[in-house]
Amino acid sequence: MNLQLTDEQLMLEETVYRWAKNEIGPLQEKIDEEDWMPPGLFRQLGELGVLGVAIDEKYGGAGLDVISEVIVGEQMARICPALTLSFGAHSNLCAGNIHLNANDELKSKYLPPLVKGEKIGALALTEPGAGSDAMGIRTRAVLDGDHFVLNGSKMFITNGPIADIILVYAKTEPERGPAGISAFIVEKQFEGFSVSRKIKKMGMRGSPTGELSFDNCRVPAENLVGELNRGVQVMTRGLDIERVLVAACCLGIARQATDYAIKYAGEREQFGRPIASFQMIQAKLAEMYTAYVAARALTFQAAAVAAKATRGGKGTDLTQMAAAAALFAAEAATKVCSDAIQIHGGYGYCLEFPVQKLWRDAKLFEIGAGTSEIRKLVIARELIMKGRIGTF
Ligand SMILES: Cc1cc2nc3c(=O)[nH]c(=O)nc-3n(C[C@H](O)[C@H](O)[C@H](O)COP(=O)(O)OP(=O)(O)OC[C@H]3O[C@@H](n4cnc5c(N)ncnc54)[C@H](O)[C@@H]3O)c2cc1C
């Protein structure tokens, strides 16, 4: 399917898919079974040139846009959603947000090693007591001379156990609520930072998730990203793009599950003929394909709006479109994987067949980057707000 991609974008699509198939494909089982990340993965991705797809060439990036990031995310997730999740936390949540929001000094210091994959990035917002209610974070940052001192803990942080550079949100003026949150760059060797534990998960195995601790962690004052108490602006600018990329990863999962189901339906015989000849199996395949192409069209439309917004264009639809793309693509991917398991019958329920793994991976995207419920609230809020002054 073309979606009017340029020759350059089609080449990127082909390059990333081929790389993932050859380099990661053979490691799939080990990655899932052992919750293992291939050593040197980020350096390889750096050499491939995909860690800074949307980052300025000045900082070592490719200077492309969100559409290209979506292409990379979809193609990588067609082979390994878990490593795509880690790739996204590094290149979008950490590097992308630094690129969008930090001053030139911080960008020059932190982006080149992230883009080359010499350092690994993460973003830490969620806390044990604050998930959907992100404004309820309790991590504190108090100015002490030329440092901020951070205290608190962060939960479910992708790449947390292996990250060198972490974008951390903390309350600088708790009494001001959302207007008292700031963002900081923390390096893993800063005094007072530690990884409390690696969390075991049902899916996305191979992407390390951790709980992080800040115990009088001293962060140089110049590592403040954006303005003091304006962390929510940093958060929301990045969140829209994160949701578009979540949708991209769901496309890769749905495509992979559909491919497996088509192949199996052609090979498996019951009642003396391939199950693909039964109309109820055909209906499932048709619905899986339809969900995938619909999700893909919506995701690329949201990516086009995001690309326009990051170029300084109008992009007023971005928040609702990004949330809609993530909502639809994530629910579509989970349903497609569930149908793929059904088509595989008992074998689909067994660990030797990969469709169950895809379902376990897909489920995360109804939860991470704002749950499906929160995405619906975001979309409705935007529609109601815009409805007051006209139409969406
Ligand atoms: C594998 C994994 C990786 C992650 N990576 C990161 C990361 O890199 N960085 C980071 O900061 N965070 C990360 N997260 C955290 C993720 O963003 C949160 O899990 C998510 O925002 C939901 O928060 P919660 O888990 O605390 O659920 P809760 O907020 O406790 O929600 C529980 C349930 O209540 C529902 N609910 C809550 N509020 C409402 C409401 N107002 N109306 C209706 N329903 C509601 C939710 O939809 C959900 O169904 C990750 C999570 C996972 C599982």
The ligand as an SDF file (V2000), in Angstrom:
LIG
                    3D

 53 58  0  0  0  0  0  0  0  0999 V2000
    5.3770   -1.7020   29.6860 C   0  0  0  0  0  0  0  0  0  0  0  0
    5.1010   -0.2870   30.1100 C   0  0  0  0  0  0  0  0  0  0  0  0
    5.9680    0.7100   29.6830 C   0  0  0  0  0  0  0  0  0  0  0  0
    5.7680    2.0340   30.1180 C   0  0  0  0  0  0  0  0  0  0  0  0
    6.6990    2.9940   29.7870 N   0  0  0  0  0  0  0  0  0  0  0  0
    6.6200    4.2160   30.3840 C   0  0  0  0  0  0  0  0  0  0  0  0
    7.6850    5.1660   30.2160 C   0  0  0  0  0  0  0  0  0  0  0  0
    8.6630    4.9310   29.4880 O   0  0  0  0  0  0  0  0  0  0  0  0
    7.5990    6.3440   30.8900 N   0  0  0  0  0  0  0  0  0  0  0  0
    6.5430    6.6610   31.6890 C   0  0  0  0  0  0  0  0  0  0  0  0
    6.5350    7.7380   32.2680 O   0  0  0  0  0  0  0  0  0  0  0  0
    5.5080    5.7760   31.8510 N   0  0  0  0  0  0  0  0  0  0  0  0
    5.5320    4.5620   31.2330 C   0  0  0  0  0  0  0  0  0  0  0  0
    4.5200    3.6580   31.4010 N   0  0  0  0  0  0  0  0  0  0  0  0
    3.3860    4.0010   32.2600 C   0  0  0  0  0  0  0  0  0  0  0  0
    2.0590    4.1540   31.5250 C   0  0  0  0  0  0  0  0  0  0  0  0
    2.0410    5.3570   30.8010 O   0  0  0  0  0  0  0  0  0  0  0  0
    0.9550    4.0430   32.5900 C   0  0  0  0  0  0  0  0  0  0  0  0
    0.8910    2.6750   32.9570 O   0  0  0  0  0  0  0  0  0  0  0  0
   -0.3860    4.5390   32.0880 C   0  0  0  0  0  0  0  0  0  0  0  0
   -0.3850    5.9340   31.9350 O   0  0  0  0  0  0  0  0  0  0  0  0
   -1.5340    4.1440   33.0310 C   0  0  0  0  0  0  0  0  0  0  0  0
   -1.2400    4.4700   34.3600 O   0  0  0  0  0  0  0  0  0  0  0  0
   -1.4470    3.3710   35.5180 P   0  0  0  0  0  0  0  0  0  0  0  0
   -0.7570    2.1470   35.0690 O   0  0  0  0  0  0  0  0  0  0  0  0
   -1.0270    3.9680   36.7960 O   0  0  0  0  0  0  0  0  0  0  0  0
   -2.9880    3.0730   35.5120 O   0  0  0  0  0  0  0  0  0  0  0  0
   -4.1260    3.8950   36.2930 P   0  0  0  0  0  0  0  0  0  0  0  0
   -4.0060    5.3390   35.9830 O   0  0  0  0  0  0  0  0  0  0  0  0
   -4.1240    3.5000   37.7300 O   0  0  0  0  0  0  0  0  0  0  0  0
   -5.4500    3.3570   35.5900 O   0  0  0  0  0  0  0  0  0  0  0  0
   -6.0940    2.1310   35.9800 C   0  0  0  0  0  0  0  0  0  0  0  0
   -7.3820    2.0380   35.1680 C   0  0  0  0  0  0  0  0  0  0  0  0
   -8.2620    3.1290   35.5080 O   0  0  0  0  0  0  0  0  0  0  0  0
   -8.6290    3.8330   34.3260 C   0  0  0  0  0  0  0  0  0  0  0  0
   -8.7920    5.2490   34.6360 N   0  0  0  0  0  0  0  0  0  0  0  0
   -7.9420    6.0680   35.3050 C   0  0  0  0  0  0  0  0  0  0  0  0
   -8.4240    7.3100   35.3430 N   0  0  0  0  0  0  0  0  0  0  0  0
   -9.6020    7.2950   34.6750 C   0  0  0  0  0  0  0  0  0  0  0  0
  -10.5880    8.2890   34.3550 C   0  0  0  0  0  0  0  0  0  0  0  0
  -10.4420    9.5780   34.7180 N   0  0  0  0  0  0  0  0  0  0  0  0
  -11.6790    7.9120   33.6580 N   0  0  0  0  0  0  0  0  0  0  0  0
  -11.8310    6.6190   33.2530 C   0  0  0  0  0  0  0  0  0  0  0  0
  -10.9480    5.6420   33.5270 N   0  0  0  0  0  0  0  0  0  0  0  0
   -9.8390    5.9780   34.2140 C   0  0  0  0  0  0  0  0  0  0  0  0
   -7.5010    3.5800   33.3540 C   0  0  0  0  0  0  0  0  0  0  0  0
   -7.9000    3.7960   32.0070 O   0  0  0  0  0  0  0  0  0  0  0  0
   -7.1710    2.1300   33.6550 C   0  0  0  0  0  0  0  0  0  0  0  0
   -8.0550    1.2910   32.9830 O   0  0  0  0  0  0  0  0  0  0  0  0
    4.6530    2.3470   30.9340 C   0  0  0  0  0  0  0  0  0  0  0  0
    3.7550    1.3310   31.3090 C   0  0  0  0  0  0  0  0  0  0  0  0
    3.9720    0.0390   30.9160 C   0  0  0  0  0  0  0  0  0  0  0  0
    3.0110   -1.0340   31.3780 C   0  0  0  0  0  0  0  0  0  0  0  0
  1  2  1  0
  2  3  1  0
  2 52  2  0
  3  4  2  0
  4  5  1  0
  4 50  1  0
  5  6  2  0
  6  7  1  0
  6 13  1  0
  7  8  2  0
  7  9  1  0
  9 10  1  0
 10 11  2  0
 10 12  1  0
 12 13  2  0
 13 14  1  0
 14 15  1  0
 14 50  1  0
 15 16  1  0
 16 17  1  0
 16 18  1  0
 18 19  1  0
 18 20  1  0
 20 21  1  0
 20 22  1  0
 22 23  1  0
 23 24  1  0
 24 25  2  0
 24 26  1  0
 24 27  1  0
 27 28  1  0
 28 29  2  0
 28 30  1  0
 28 31  1  0
 31 32  1  0
 32 33  1  0
 33 34  1  0
 33 48  1  0
 34 35  1  0
 35 36  1  0
 35 46  1  0
 36 37  1  0
 36 45  1  0
 37 38  2  0
 38 39  1  0
 39 40  1  0
 39 45  2  0
 40 41  1  0
 40 42  2  0
 42 43  1  0
 43 44  2  0
 44 45  1  0
 46 47  1  0
 46 48  1  0
 48 49  1  0
 50 51  2  0
 51 52  1  0
 52 53  1  0
M  END
$$$$
